[in-house]
Each structure stands twice: as structure tokens, then as C-alpha cells.
Amino acid sequence: MDNNRKRELIGGGLLFGTAILALIFANSSMLETYVNILNMPFSISFGETSLIKPLTLWINDGLMALFFLLIGLEVKREFLEGDLSKLSQVALPAIGAIGGMIVPALIYTLFNYHDGIHMQGWAIPVATDIAFVLGVLALLGPRVPRALRAFLLALAIFDDIGAIIVIAIFYTAQLSLSSLGLAFLCLLGLFILNRMKVRVLTPYILLGILMWFFVLKSGVHATLAGVALGLMIPHRGKEDSTASPMLRLEHNLQPWIAYFVVPVFAFSNAGLSFAGNTWADLLNPITMGVGLGLILGKQIGVFMFVAVAIKLGFAQMLRGTNWTMLYAGATLCGLGFTMSLFIASLAFQDVNISYFDASKMGILVGSLISGLLSYYLLRRTTHNVMPN
């Protein structure tokens, strides 16, 4: 097994393991300790300006900014030299991602249109968890056709782009124009560094941290600063060197994100106490909307939009695959764990904790069923495929 697949497998395992650990803490005598740790206040100050937040928000606003920084770097690399660098490679995963966002949102709306507060969670089931997708693909190894693997990873990237746009538009608090203006000046500084062909990462990182601080104070979600920083990191190295600052930073970040940031986020957000819950709680409209949005909405949306695009000639069938493999791949997109939890926290954590718990229930059930179903279908449909 190569290093990339080994990291993907270990990262997926850690993500799953920390989520299980969070559930154990939340349903044992350690619940109070778990809650107290997450609510422990921490502060940072810049001159007379200070930020005081509980640990869980530092994780969601701070550590997850590094996760979004990696997304920004990966998106830029894929469009410059990867699977999305040619127009012919972009159409099918982009169309699949659009379907995989529209149909889950519609299913959620079907269950929750009657309640305006419930509707704040409409975007929870639209996201695909790239870490879990990579983990399942790593488990299956070379039996998954290279074209199908590239399609699923590209679709997950488009899915991330869509989720970032949704967060920026629909989950932004009241804006502070002064802080937003200072954040824009930092972004302008990053752009100037890029155009001046500065290849040392330190000034980018320092300006990026400052931009993150001002974005956090502005009301726009701070993780978007990570995406903006990633897009501003230069791709090309010096003329006498093949080293790319963007690739170097991406390479250095990947193990930290896979082995630390995402597992810590899962541990702090996946804890759901089942005390007092009954099977009837699965029928909560938020839980149903999120769960069925992931289980049914994702696979139906991705497969239907992709099938129509192929039949109408907008895109071609993936080489070395068939319709059953394509459908099996679509089921994998129902793994929405990390980004879905993140959007759920934005939608409900400060509104109604019971709504947040209901959405977590839907995410856990929906992602678990989607993961098991996709693994079974992919293993069945690719068993005769020659290794790549």
C-alpha cells in the first residue's frame, strides 16, 4: 500500500474512532467531564482587542480553518494540474455535485418546510466527507477503477466548494464592516505577495493568521479565511527549483489534518447523549430530513444528474466502469460526516441544542448506512476489476 492510501486509511480510521469515543463519553459517567472540557474558556488578545471563546468554538473556528486551508490548496492544485485541469474532466463531477446538493436539500425541505427554525438546517445533508470517502476507497484499494476514484474525489472537491459558498452566503452573522475591511486589506496583501512572486511561506502565514482574526470578528465565518489563504499561496517555485510553496504546504498540512484536526473536530462535535431517547426520536423531522437526505438524496441526486448528463451527451461514461459501478460510487457520497456536523453547528448550536442533537442523530445514522451500503456495493460491483 502506498503512503497516500495508508494515510487515507489511517485518517478515516481515526475519524471513525474519535467519533465513537465521543459517543462513549457522551453516554457514560464521563459526560460531565466531556462537556466541561469542551466549554472550557480560552482567550487571545491583540492589543486592546481580545477573543474569549469556549474550547469547542476554538476547534470549530480555529482548527477547522486549517482544514479549509487544505481544501483551498487542494482545489487550486486540482484546477491547475490535477483531475480538474481539463474542461472534459470537470463536467461530470461538477454535474454530479450539483445533483448531490439539490436533491438532499429538497428532501430535508420536504420534512421541515413547516418550521422556519428547522429550515436553517437545509444545507446539513448537502456535504460529502472527503476524509471518509478516501478511507473507504483506501479499504477497497486498487480494485476501484482509477477513473471512478478520480471522479469521486473530484466530485467531493466540487461538493466542498459548494459547501463553502453555502456557508459564506447563508451562515454569516451580522457583519462588522470595519473588521471586514481589515480582512480585505490582509487579502489584498496576500494577493500582492503572490503577484510579486514571493515564495517564502512565512509572510503568507502571518498575514493569513491576521486575516483569520479579522474575519472572525467581522461576522463572516472564520474558516473561509483558510480557503482564501490557500488560494493565494503561490503554485510555482523559483526558476532554479522545482519546489512549489503550495505543494510543500499541502504536503506538510495533510498529516496534521488527517491525524489531528479532523479527529479532534469529530471528538468535540459527535458526542450525542442517547439518554431518554427512544426509537420514535428517529422520526424527528430534522433527523429524518438529514438522514434520508444523506442516504437517499445523495445517491439519487448524484446518479440521476450524472446519468442524464451522459445520456444527453454533455459528458462521457467513465472509462473502465459501468452503470452499476457508477451507482455504487454515488452511494458513497452519502458520507457527510465532518462538513455536515460543521454546518449543523452553524445552523443550530446557538439556536436550540435539541435541534443540534437531532441533526447529529441524522448525520450519524445517515453516514453510517451510506458508508456500509457504499462499501458493500463497491466491493460487489468491482470484484472483477483488474488492479490499477
NORTAMO-V766022 format. One record per pair of residues at least 12 apart in sequence whose ideal C-beta (glycine too) atoms are under 10 Angstrom apart, sorted by the first residue. I is the first residue (numbers start at 1). GAP is how many residues later the second one is. D is the distance in whole Angstrom. If there is no record, write none. Layout:
((I GAP D) (I GAP D))
This chain:
((1 137 8) (1 140 7) (1 141 9) (2 136 10) (2 140 10) (3 252 10) (4 130 9) (4 134 8) (4 250 9) (5 129 8) (5 130 10) (5 132 8) (5 133 5) (5 134 9) (5 135 10) (5 136 7) (5 137 9) (6 132 8) (7 127 9) (7 128 10) (7 131 8) (7 247 7) (7 248 7) (7 251 6) (7 252 8) (8 122 10) (8 123 8) (8 124 10) (8 125 9) (8 126 4) (8 127 6) (8 128 9) (8 129 7) (8 130 4) (8 131 9) (8 246 10) (8 250 8) (9 125 8) (9 126 6) (9 127 9) (9 128 9) (9 129 4) (9 130 6) (9 132 9) (9 249 10) (10 125 9) (10 128 9) (10 245 9) (10 248 7) (10 249 7) (11 120 6) (11 121 9) (11 123 7) (11 124 7) (11 127 9) (11 243 9) (11 244 8) (11 246 8) (11 247 3) (11 248 6) (11 249 10) (11 251 7) (11 252 8) (12 117 9) (12 119 6) (12 120 6) (12 121 9) (12 122 6) (12 123 2) (12 124 7) (12 125 9) (12 126 7) (12 127 8) (12 246 8) (12 250 10) (12 323 10) (12 359 10) (13 122 7) (13 125 9) (13 126 9) (13 250 10) (14 117 9) (14 121 9) (14 244 7) (14 245 6) (14 246 9) (14 248 8) (14 249 4) (14 250 10) (14 252 8) (14 253 10) (15 114 8) (15 116 5) (15 117 7) (15 119 10) (15 120 7) (15 243 8) (15 244 10) (15 247 6) (15 248 6) (15 250 9) (15 251 5) (15 252 10) (15 255 9) (15 322 7) (15 323 7) (16 115 10) (16 116 8) (16 119 8) (16 247 9) (16 250 8) (16 254 10) (16 321 9) (16 351 10) (16 352 10) (16 355 9) (17 246 7) (17 249 9) (17 250 9) (18 244 8) (18 245 4) (18 246 7) (18 247 9) (18 248 5) (18 249 4) (18 250 9) (18 251 10) (18 252 7) (19 113 10) (19 244 9) (19 246 10) (19 247 5) (19 248 7) (19 250 9) (19 251 4) (19 252 9) (19 253 10) (19 318 7) (19 319 10) (19 322 9) (19 344 10) (19 345 8) (19 348 9) (19 349 10) (20 246 9) (20 247 10) (20 250 8) (21 13 10) (21 242 9) (21 245 9) (21 246 6) (21 249 9) (21 250 9) (22 12 8) (22 16 10) (22 241 10) (22 244 7) (22 245 5) (22 246 7) (22 247 8) (22 248 4) (22 249 4) (22 250 8) (22 338 10) (23 244 10) (23 247 6) (23 248 6) (23 249 6) (23 250 9) (23 251 8) (23 337 10) (23 341 8) (24 247 9) (25 12 9) (25 13 10) (25 242 8) (25 245 10) (25 246 6) (25 248 9) (26 244 8) (26 245 4) (26 246 6) (26 247 5) (26 248 8) (26 249 9) (26 331 10) (26 334 10) (27 244 9) (27 245 8) (27 246 6) (27 247 6) (27 248 7) (28 245 10) (30 241 10) (31 240 8) (31 242 6) (31 244 8) (34 233 9) (34 234 9) (34 237 6) (34 239 9) (35 21 10) (35 236 8) (35 238 9) (36 19 10) (37 17 10) (37 18 7) (37 19 9) (37 230 10) (37 231 9) (38 16 7) (38 17 6) (38 18 4) (38 19 9) (38 21 8) (38 229 9) (38 230 6) (38 231 9) (38 233 8) (39 15 5) (39 16 7) (39 17 7) (39 18 10) (40 14 6) (40 15 5) (40 16 9) (40 18 10) (41 12 7) (41 13 6) (41 14 8) (41 16 10) (41 17 9) (42 12 8) (42 13 6) (42 15 9) (42 16 6) (42 20 9) (43 15 10) (44 14 9) (44 18 9) (44 169 8) (46 164 8) (46 167 7) (46 168 10) (46 171 10) (49 130 10) (49 164 8) (49 165 10) (49 168 7) (51 162 8) (51 165 7) (51 166 8) (53 163 9) (54 214 10) (55 209 10) (55 213 7) (56 209 9) (56 212 5) (56 213 7) (56 215 10) (56 289 8) (56 293 9) (57 159 10) (57 165 10) (57 211 10) (57 288 9) (57 292 9) (57 293 10) (58 210 9) (59 202 9) (59 205 6) (59 206 6) (59 208 9) (59 209 5) (59 210 8) (59 286 10) (60 161 9) (60 162 9) (60 163 8) (60 205 7) (60 208 8) (60 209 7) (60 281 9) (60 282 7) (60 285 6) (60 286 8) (60 289 8) (61 151 9) (61 154 10) (61 155 6) (61 160 8) (61 161 5) (61 162 7) (61 164 10) (62 150 8) (62 154 9) (62 160 7) (62 161 9) (62 164 10) (62 199 10) (63 160 9) (63 193 10) (63 194 9) (63 197 8) (63 198 5) (63 199 9) (63 201 6) (63 202 6) (63 205 9) (64 157 9) (64 158 8) (64 159 5) (64 162 8) (64 193 10) (64 197 7) (64 198 9) (64 200 9) (64 201 6) (64 205 10) (64 274 9) (64 275 10) (64 278 7) (64 281 10) (65 143 9) (65 144 9) (65 146 10) (65 147 6) (65 150 9) (65 151 9) (65 156 9) (65 157 6) (65 158 5) (65 159 8) (65 160 6) (65 161 4) (65 162 9) (65 164 8) (65 196 9) (66 146 10) (66 157 9) (66 160 6) (66 163 10) (66 164 10) (66 187 7) (66 190 7) (66 191 6) (66 194 9) (66 195 5) (66 196 10) (67 64 9) (67 93 10) (67 156 7) (67 159 7) (67 160 10) (67 186 9) (67 189 10) (67 190 6) (67 191 10) (67 194 5) (67 195 6) (67 198 7) (67 271 8) (67 272 9) (67 275 9) (68 92 9) (68 95 10) (68 96 7) (68 99 9) (68 153 9) (68 154 9) (68 155 4) (68 156 7) (68 157 8) (68 158 4) (68 159 5) (68 160 9) (68 161 9) (68 162 7) (68 189 10) (68 274 9) (69 136 10) (69 139 8) (69 143 9) (69 154 9) (69 156 8) (69 157 4) (69 158 7) (69 159 9) (69 160 6) (69 161 5) (69 162 10) (69 164 9) (69 180 8) (69 181 9) (69 184 7) (69 188 9) (69 192 10) (70 60 10) (70 156 8) (70 157 10) (70 160 7) (70 179 9) (70 180 7) (70 183 5) (70 184 7) (70 186 9) (70 187 5) (70 188 9) (70 191 9) (70 192 10) (71 59 8) (71 85 10) (71 86 8) (71 89 5) (71 90 8) (71 92 9) (71 93 7) (71 152 9) (71 155 8) (71 156 6) (71 159 7) (71 160 10) (71 186 9) (71 268 10) (72 88 9) (72 89 10) (72 92 9) (72 152 9) (72 153 10) (72 154 6) (72 155 4) (72 156 7) (72 157 7) (72 158 2) (72 159 5) (72 160 8) (72 161 8) (72 174 10) (72 178 10) (73 153 9) (73 154 9) (73 156 9) (73 157 4) (73 158 8) (73 160 6) (73 162 10) (73 172 10) (73 173 6) (73 174 8) (73 176 6) (73 177 4) (73 178 10) (73 180 7) (73 181 9) (74 56 9) (74 79 9) (74 82 10) (74 83 6) (74 86 8) (74 156 8) (74 172 10) (74 176 7) (74 179 10) (74 180 9) (75 82 6) (75 83 9) (75 85 7) (75 86 6) (75 89 9) (75 152 8) (75 155 7) (75 156 7) (76 151 10) (76 154 6) (76 155 6) (76 156 9) (76 157 8) (76 158 10) (76 159 7) (76 170 6) (76 174 9) (77 80 10) (77 153 10) (77 158 8) (77 167 9) (77 169 7) (77 170 7) (77 173 7) (78 12 10) (78 72 10) (78 75 8) (78 76 7) (78 79 6) (78 80 10) (79 78 9) (79 152 10) (80 155 6) (80 156 10) (80 164 10) (80 166 8) (81 154 8) (81 163 10) (81 166 9) (82 68 9) (82 71 9) (82 72 8) (82 75 9) (83 64 10) (83 66 10) (83 67 5) (83 68 8) (83 70 7) (83 71 5) (83 74 8) (84 66 10) (84 69 10) (84 70 6) (84 73 7) (84 74 8) (88 227 8) (88 228 8) (89 58 10) (89 61 8) (89 62 9) (89 65 7) (89 226 10) (90 64 8) (90 68 8) (90 225 9) (91 215 10) (91 218 7) (91 219 10) (91 223 6) (91 224 4) (91 225 9) (92 55 10) (92 59 6) (92 62 8) (92 63 8) (92 213 9) (92 214 6) (92 217 6) (92 218 8) (92 222 8) (92 223 4) (92 224 8) (92 225 9) (92 226 7) (92 234 10) (93 57 8) (93 58 5) (93 59 8) (93 60 8) (93 61 4) (93 62 4) (93 63 8) (93 64 8) (93 65 6) (93 66 9) (93 209 9) (93 213 9) (93 222 9) (93 225 10) (94 60 8) (94 61 8) (94 63 10) (94 64 5) (94 67 9) (94 68 10) (94 211 10) (94 215 9) (94 221 9) (95 60 9) (95 63 9) (95 207 9) (95 210 5) (95 211 6) (95 212 10) (95 213 8) (95 214 5) (95 215 9) (95 219 7) (95 220 7) (96 55 8) (96 56 9) (96 58 9) (96 59 5) (96 62 8) (96 63 9) (96 202 10) (96 205 8) (96 206 5) (96 207 8) (96 208 9) (96 209 6) (96 210 5) (96 211 10) (96 213 8) (96 219 9) (96 230 9) (96 233 9) (96 234 7) (96 237 8) (97 29 9) (97 31 8) (97 57 8) (97 58 5) (97 59 8) (97 60 8) (97 61 4) (97 62 5) (97 63 9) (97 64 8) (97 65 6) (97 66 10) (97 204 9) (97 205 8) (97 208 9) (97 209 10) (97 236 9) (98 57 10) (98 60 8) (98 61 10) (98 64 8) (98 203 8) (98 204 9) (98 207 6) (98 211 10) (99 56 10) (99 198 9) (99 199 9) (99 200 10) (99 201 8) (99 202 4) (99 203 5) (99 204 8) (99 205 6) (99 206 3) (99 207 7) (99 208 9) (99 209 9) (99 210 9) (99 231 9) (99 234 10) (100 25 10) (100 26 7) (100 27 9) (100 28 7) (100 55 7) (100 56 10) (100 58 9) (100 59 6) (100 62 9) (100 197 8) (100 198 5) (100 199 8) (100 200 9) (100 201 5) (100 202 4) (100 203 9) (100 204 10) (100 205 8) (100 206 9) (100 230 8) (100 233 5) (100 234 9) (100 236 10) (101 22 8) (101 24 9) (101 25 4) (101 26 8) (101 27 9) (101 57 9) (101 58 7) (101 61 5) (101 62 8) (101 64 10) (101 65 8) (101 196 9) (101 197 9) (101 200 7) (101 201 9) (101 204 10) (102 24 8) (102 60 10) (102 195 9) (102 199 6) (102 202 10) (102 203 8) (103 22 9) (103 23 9) (103 190 8) (103 193 8) (103 194 4) (103 195 7) (103 196 9) (103 197 5) (103 198 3) (103 199 8) (103 200 10) (103 201 7) (103 202 8) (104 18 9) (104 19 9) (104 20 9) (104 21 4) (104 22 5) (104 23 9) (104 24 10) (104 185 9) (104 186 9) (104 188 8) (104 189 4) (104 190 7) (104 191 9) (104 192 8) (104 193 3) (104 194 6) (104 195 10) (104 196 9) (104 197 6) (104 198 10) (104 229 9) (104 230 9) (104 232 8) (104 236 10) (104 262 9) (105 17 5) (105 18 7) (105 19 9) (105 20 7) (105 21 6) (105 61 9) (105 184 9) (105 188 7) (105 192 8) (105 196 9) (106 16 9) (106 183 10) (106 187 8) (106 191 7) (106 194 10) (106 195 9) (107 15 10) (107 18 7) (107 181 9) (107 182 6) (107 183 9) (107 184 9) (107 185 5) (107 186 5) (107 187 9) (107 188 9) (107 189 7) (107 190 4) (107 191 9) (107 193 9) (107 194 9) (108 13 7) (108 14 5) (108 15 8) (108 16 7) (108 17 6) (108 18 8) (108 177 9) (108 178 8) (108 180 9) (108 181 4) (108 182 6) (108 183 10) (108 184 8) (108 185 5) (108 186 10) (108 189 8) (108 251 10) (108 254 9) (109 13 6) (109 180 8) (109 184 9) (110 175 9) (110 178 9) (110 179 7) (110 182 9) (110 183 9) (110 187 10) (111 172 10) (111 173 9) (111 174 4) (111 175 8) (111 176 9) (111 177 5) (111 178 4) (111 179 9) (111 180 10) (111 181 8) (111 182 9) (111 251 10) (112 172 10) (112 173 5) (112 174 6) (112 176 9) (112 177 5) (112 178 9) (113 172 9) (113 176 10) (114 171 8) (115 170 7) (115 171 9) (115 240 10) (117 169 10) (117 230 9) (117 231 8) (117 234 6) (117 235 7) (117 238 7) (118 166 10) (118 167 6) (118 168 6) (118 171 8) (118 229 9) (118 230 9) (118 234 10) (118 237 7) (118 240 9) (118 241 10) (119 167 10) (119 170 10) (119 228 9) (120 50 8) (120 51 9) (120 166 10) (120 223 10) (120 224 10) (120 226 9) (120 227 4) (120 228 7) (120 231 7) (120 232 10) (120 235 8) (120 239 10) (121 164 10) (121 165 6) (121 168 7) (121 169 7) (121 172 10) (121 219 10) (121 222 8) (121 223 6) (121 225 9) (121 226 4) (121 227 6) (121 230 9) (121 234 7) (121 235 9) (121 237 9) (121 238 5) (121 241 9) (122 44 9) (122 48 8) (122 167 8) (122 168 10) (122 171 9) (122 221 9) (122 225 8) (123 39 9) (123 40 7) (123 43 5) (123 44 8) (123 46 10) (123 47 7) (123 48 8) (123 170 10) (123 216 10) (123 217 9) (123 220 5) (123 221 9) (123 223 9) (123 224 7) (124 162 8) (124 165 8) (124 166 5) (124 169 7) (124 170 9) (124 212 8) (124 215 9) (124 216 5) (124 217 8) (124 218 9) (124 219 5) (124 220 5) (124 221 10) (124 222 9) (124 223 7) (124 224 9) (124 235 5) (124 236 10) (124 238 7) (124 239 7) (124 242 10) (125 164 7) (125 165 5) (125 166 8) (125 167 8) (125 168 3) (125 169 5) (125 170 9) (125 171 10) (125 172 6) (125 173 7) (125 209 8) (125 211 6) (125 215 6) (125 218 9) (125 219 10) (125 234 9) (125 237 7) (125 238 8) (125 241 7) (125 242 10) (126 33 8) (126 36 7) (126 37 7) (126 40 7) (126 167 8) (126 168 9) (126 171 8) (126 172 9) (126 175 9) (126 210 8) (126 213 9) (126 214 8) (126 217 8) (127 29 9) (127 32 6) (127 33 8) (127 35 8) (127 36 5) (127 39 9) (127 40 10) (127 167 9) (127 171 9) (127 206 10) (127 208 9) (127 209 5) (127 210 9) (127 211 8) (127 212 3) (127 213 5) (127 214 9) (127 215 8) (127 216 6) (127 217 10) (127 236 10) (128 24 9) (128 27 7) (128 28 5) (128 29 9) (128 30 9) (128 31 4) (128 32 8) (128 34 10) (128 35 9) (128 166 9) (128 170 7) (128 174 9) (128 204 8) (128 205 5) (128 206 8) (128 207 6) (128 208 6) (128 209 9) (128 210 10) (128 211 7) (128 212 9) (128 239 10) (128 242 10) (129 27 8) (129 30 9) (129 31 10) (129 133 9) (129 137 10) (129 165 10) (129 203 10) (129 204 9) (129 205 10) (129 206 5) (129 207 6) (129 208 4) (129 209 5) (129 210 6) (129 211 7) (129 212 9) (129 213 10) (129 234 10) (129 238 7) (129 241 10) (129 242 9) (130 22 9) (130 23 7) (130 25 10) (130 26 4) (130 27 7) (130 29 8) (130 30 7) (130 132 10) (130 205 9) (130 208 8) (130 209 8) (131 25 9) (131 126 8) (131 127 7) (131 131 5) (131 132 9) (131 135 9) (131 204 9) (131 206 8) (131 207 6) (131 208 10) (132 24 10) (132 130 10) (132 200 9) (132 202 10) (132 203 4) (132 204 9) (132 205 6) (132 206 8) (132 235 7) (132 238 9) (132 239 6) (132 242 10) (133 16 10) (133 19 6) (133 20 7) (133 22 9) (133 23 5) (133 26 9) (133 196 10) (133 199 6) (133 200 8) (133 202 6) (133 238 9) (133 241 9) (134 15 10) (134 18 9) (134 19 8) (134 22 8) (134 124 9) (135 123 10) (135 200 9) (135 236 9) (135 240 10) (136 16 9) (136 196 6) (136 199 7) (136 234 10) (136 235 6) (136 236 10) (136 238 6) (136 239 6) (136 242 7) (136 243 10) (137 12 6) (137 15 7) (137 16 8) (137 192 10) (137 195 8) (137 237 10) (137 238 10) (137 241 8) (139 236 7) (139 239 9) (139 240 9) (140 192 10) (140 234 10) (140 235 7) (140 238 6) (140 239 6) (140 242 7) (140 245 10) (141 241 10) (141 246 8) (141 247 9) (142 240 10) (142 243 8) (142 244 9) (142 245 4) (142 246 5) (143 235 8) (143 236 8) (143 238 10) (143 239 5) (143 240 7) (143 241 9) (143 242 5) (143 243 9) (143 244 7) (143 245 8) (144 177 10) (144 181 9) (144 184 9) (144 185 8) (144 188 10) (144 234 6) (144 235 9) (144 237 10) (144 238 6) (144 241 7) (144 243 10) (144 244 8) (145 173 7) (145 174 8) (145 175 4) (145 176 5) (145 177 10) (145 180 7) (145 184 9) (145 237 7) (145 240 6) (145 241 9) (145 242 10) (145 243 7) (146 172 9) (146 173 8) (146 174 7) (146 175 10) (146 239 10) (146 241 10) (146 242 5) (147 170 9) (147 171 4) (147 172 5) (147 173 5) (147 174 6) (147 178 10) (147 241 9) (148 170 6) (148 171 9) (148 172 8) (148 173 5) (148 177 6) (148 178 7) (148 180 9) (148 181 5) (148 184 10) (148 230 9) (148 233 10) (148 234 8) (148 237 9) (149 169 10) (149 180 9) (149 239 8) (150 168 8) (151 151 10) (151 155 9) (151 167 6) (151 170 8) (151 175 8) (151 178 7) (152 150 9) (152 166 10) (152 177 5) (152 178 9) (152 180 6) (152 181 7) (152 222 10) (152 226 10) (155 147 7) (155 151 9) (155 174 8) (155 175 9) (155 177 9) (155 178 7) (156 176 9) (156 177 8) (156 179 9) (156 183 10) (159 139 9) (159 143 9) (159 174 7) (159 177 9) (159 180 8) (160 67 9) (160 179 7) (161 66 9) (162 177 10) (163 173 10) (163 176 5) (163 177 9) (163 179 8) (163 180 7) (164 57 9) (164 59 8) (164 60 7) (164 62 10) (164 63 6) (164 175 9) (165 59 10) (166 173 10) (166 177 7) (166 180 10) (167 53 9) (167 54 6) (167 56 7) (167 57 7) (167 60 10) (167 172 9) (167 175 8) (167 176 7) (167 179 7) (168 52 7) (168 53 7) (168 55 10) (168 56 6) (168 59 9) (170 173 9) (170 176 9) (170 177 9) (171 49 9) (171 50 6) (171 171 10) (171 172 7) (171 174 10) (171 175 4) (171 176 7) (172 46 9) (172 47 6) (172 48 5) (172 49 7) (172 52 9) (172 174 9) (173 45 9) (173 46 4) (173 47 8) (173 48 8) (173 173 10) (173 177 9) (174 44 10) (174 45 5) (175 43 6) (175 44 5) (175 45 7) (176 38 9) (176 41 6) (176 42 5) (176 43 6) (176 44 9) (177 41 8) (177 42 9) (178 36 9) (178 39 9) (178 40 8) (179 34 9) (179 35 5) (179 36 8) (179 37 8) (179 38 4) (179 39 4) (179 40 8) (179 41 9) (180 34 7) (180 35 8) (180 37 9) (180 38 4) (180 39 8) (180 40 7) (181 33 8) (181 37 9) (182 28 8) (182 29 8) (182 31 9) (182 32 4) (182 33 9) (182 35 8) (182 36 8) (183 27 9) (183 28 5) (183 29 8) (183 30 8) (183 31 4) (183 32 5) (183 33 9) (183 34 8) (183 35 6) (183 37 8) (183 39 10) (183 41 10) (183 42 7) (183 45 9) (184 27 9) (184 30 9) (184 31 10) (184 34 9) (184 44 10) (185 22 10) (185 25 9) (185 26 9) (185 29 8) (186 20 10) (186 21 5) (186 22 8) (186 23 9) (186 24 5) (186 25 4) (186 26 9) (186 27 9) (186 28 6) (186 29 9) (186 39 8) (186 42 9) (186 43 9) (186 46 10) (187 20 8) (187 21 9) (187 24 6) (187 27 10) (187 28 9) (187 38 8) (187 41 6) (187 42 9) (187 44 10) (187 45 7) (188 19 10) (188 23 10) (189 14 8) (189 15 9) (189 17 10) (189 18 5) (189 19 10) (189 21 9) (189 22 8) (189 43 9) (190 13 9) (190 14 6) (190 17 5) (190 18 7) (190 21 7) (190 38 8) (190 39 7) (190 41 9) (190 42 4) (190 43 8) (191 37 10) (191 40 10) (191 41 6) (192 15 10) (192 40 10) (193 14 7) (193 39 8) (193 40 9) (193 41 8) (194 37 9) (194 38 5) (194 39 8) (194 40 5) (194 41 9) (194 51 10) (195 39 9) (196 38 10) (197 37 7) (197 39 8) (197 41 9) (197 42 10) (198 36 7) (198 47 9) (199 34 10) (199 35 6) (199 37 8) (199 38 6) (199 39 6) (199 42 8) (199 44 8) (199 45 9) (199 46 5) (199 49 10) (200 34 10) (200 45 8) (201 32 7) (201 33 9) (201 44 6) (201 45 9) (201 47 7) (201 48 6) (201 51 9) (204 25 7) (204 26 10) (204 28 7) (204 29 6) (204 30 8) (204 41 8) (204 45 8) (205 24 8) (205 28 9) (205 44 9) (207 22 8) (207 25 9) (208 17 7) (208 18 8) (208 20 8) (208 21 4) (208 22 9) (208 24 8) (208 25 9) (209 16 9) (209 20 9) (210 15 9) (211 13 10) (211 14 5) (211 15 9) (211 17 7) (211 18 7) (211 21 9) (212 12 9) (212 13 4) (212 14 7) (212 16 9) (212 17 8) (213 12 8) (215 13 8) (221 121 9) (221 125 7) (223 119 8) (223 123 10) (229 20 10) (230 16 8) (230 19 8) (230 20 8) (230 23 9) (231 15 10) (232 14 10) (233 12 6) (233 13 5) (233 14 9) (233 15 9) (233 16 6) (233 17 9) (234 12 6) (234 15 10) (235 12 8) (261 77 10) (262 75 9) (262 76 6) (263 75 10) (265 72 10) (265 73 7) (265 76 8) (265 77 8) (265 80 10) (266 71 7) (266 72 7) (266 75 7) (268 73 9) (268 77 10) (269 68 10) (269 69 9) (269 72 5) (269 73 8) (269 75 8) (269 76 6) (269 80 9) (269 87 9) (269 91 8) (269 94 9) (270 67 8) (270 68 10) (270 71 7) (270 90 7) (270 93 8) (270 94 7) (271 86 10) (271 89 8) (272 84 9) (272 85 6) (272 86 9) (272 87 10) (272 88 5) (272 89 6) (272 91 9) (272 92 7) (273 84 8) (274 83 10) (274 87 9) (277 80 9) (277 81 10) (277 84 8) (281 76 9) (281 77 8) (281 80 7) (282 76 10) (282 79 7) (282 80 9) (282 83 7) (284 70 9) (284 71 9) (284 73 9) (284 74 5) (284 75 9) (284 77 7) (284 78 8) (285 73 8) (285 77 10) (286 58 9) (286 61 10) (286 62 8) (286 66 10) (286 68 9) (286 69 6) (286 70 9) (286 71 9) (286 72 4) (286 73 5) (286 74 10) (286 75 8) (286 76 6) (287 68 10) (287 70 9) (287 71 5) (287 72 7) (287 73 9) (287 74 5) (287 75 4) (287 76 9) (287 77 10) (287 78 7) (287 79 9) (288 70 9) (288 73 10) (288 74 7) (288 77 10) (288 78 10) (289 69 9) (289 70 9) (289 73 7) (289 77 10) (290 46 8) (290 50 7) (290 53 10) (290 54 8) (290 68 8) (290 69 5) (290 70 9) (290 71 8) (290 72 3) (290 73 6) (290 74 9) (290 75 9) (290 76 6) (290 77 10) (291 43 10) (291 67 10) (291 68 10) (291 70 8) (291 71 4) (291 72 8) (291 73 9) (291 74 5) (291 75 4) (291 76 9) (291 77 10) (291 78 8) (291 79 9) (292 42 10) (292 70 8) (292 73 10) (292 74 7) (292 77 10) (293 41 9) (293 43 8) (293 47 9) (293 69 8) (293 70 10) (293 73 7) (294 39 9) (294 40 4) (294 41 8) (294 42 5) (294 43 9) (294 46 7) (294 68 7) (294 69 7) (294 71 8) (294 72 3) (294 73 6) (294 74 10) (294 75 8) (294 76 6) (294 77 10) (295 36 9) (295 39 5) (295 41 10) (295 67 10) (295 70 8) (295 71 5) (295 72 9) (295 73 10) (295 74 5) (295 75 6) (295 78 8) (296 35 10) (296 38 8) (296 70 9) (296 73 10) (296 74 9) (297 36 10) (297 37 8) (297 39 10) (297 69 9) (298 32 7) (298 33 8) (298 34 9) (298 35 4) (298 36 4) (298 37 8) (298 38 7) (298 68 9) (298 72 7) (298 76 10) (299 28 7) (299 29 9) (299 30 9) (299 31 5) (299 32 5) (299 33 9) (299 34 7) (299 35 6) (299 71 8) (299 74 8) (299 75 8) (299 78 10) (300 27 10) (300 30 8) (300 31 10) (300 34 10) (301 29 8) (301 32 8) (301 33 10) (302 24 9) (302 25 9) (302 27 8) (302 28 4) (302 29 9) (302 30 9) (302 31 5) (302 32 9) (303 20 9) (303 23 7) (303 24 5) (303 25 10) (303 26 8) (303 27 4) (303 28 8) (303 30 9) (304 26 9) (305 25 9) (306 12 9) (306 17 10) (306 20 7) (306 21 9) (306 23 9) (306 24 7) (307 16 8) (307 19 8) (307 20 9) (307 23 9) (310 13 9) (310 16 9) (320 62 10) (320 65 7) (320 66 9) (320 68 9) (321 60 9) (321 61 9) (321 64 9) (322 59 8) (323 58 10) (324 53 8) (324 56 8) (324 57 5) (324 58 9) (325 52 9) (325 53 8) (325 55 10) (325 56 5) (325 57 6) (325 60 8) (326 55 9) (327 50 7) (327 54 8) (328 45 9) (328 46 7) (328 47 9) (328 48 9) (328 49 4) (328 50 5) (328 51 9) (328 52 8) (328 53 5) (328 54 8) (329 45 8) (329 48 9) (329 49 7) (329 52 9) (329 53 10) (330 44 8) (330 47 9) (331 38 9) (331 39 6) (331 40 9) (331 41 10) (331 42 5) (331 43 4) (331 44 9) (331 45 9) (331 46 6) (331 47 8) (332 38 7) (332 39 8) (332 41 9) (332 42 4) (332 43 8) (332 45 8) (332 46 7) (333 37 8) (333 41 8) (334 32 6) (334 33 7) (334 34 10) (334 35 8) (334 36 3) (334 37 8) (334 39 8) (334 40 7) (335 28 10) (335 31 9) (335 32 5) (335 33 9) (335 34 10) (335 35 5) (335 36 5) (335 39 7) (336 26 10) (336 27 6) (336 30 7) (336 31 6) (336 34 8) (337 26 6) (337 27 8) (337 29 9) (337 30 5) (337 31 9) (337 33 10) (337 34 9) (338 25 10) (338 29 9) (339 24 10) (340 19 8) (340 20 9) (340 22 8) (340 23 5) (340 24 10) (340 26 8) (340 27 7) (341 15 9) (341 18 8) (341 19 7) (341 22 6) (341 23 9) (341 26 9) (343 16 9) (343 20 10) (344 12 6) (344 13 10) (344 14 9) (344 15 4) (344 16 6) (344 18 9) (344 19 7) (345 14 9) (345 15 9) (347 12 7) (348 12 9))
